[in-house]
Amino acid sequence: MSERIEHNGRLFAIIIPATFRENGIRFFTPDDFSQQLAYMCRPTGYCIEPHVHNPVPREVVYTQEVLFIRSGRVRVDFYDDDQRWVESRDLGPGDVILLASGGHGFEILEEAEIIEVKQGPYAGDNDKTRFVGHRPESNA
């Protein structure tokens, strides 16, 4: 089962745990997301027809990113647009997360290897606003 992190009716993230299994193909994102996330489980011998992707003009306003945790443990902290902590989740080996909106920060709980995929080109200092995030002590 996948998990959706939502706050005030807004989707912050989609988490696909390493244990997720389903036959066929399953898209987790709506068609209008600039980053699409799907899971596929196909049997031996199944063929995906050769294809090319057509040039389609797209406008990307907000960066969405996908992280694949290869090893270790990572805590993800979610923040609203006012930079207030909302909630946290721990991720482990094989977990995948799509960060769709809101703010986020990470603490490496055990040395981790992480693969990140996001839209480009990278906009340098204009790409993000950094802030000091505070989690309530009772939840740290």
Secondary structure by P-SEA (a helix, b strand, c coil): cbbbbbcccccccccccccccccccccccccccccccbbbbbcccccccbbbbcbbbbbbccccbbbbbcbbbbbbbbbcccccccbbbbbcccbbbbbccccccccccccbbbbbbbbccccccccbbbbbbbcccccc
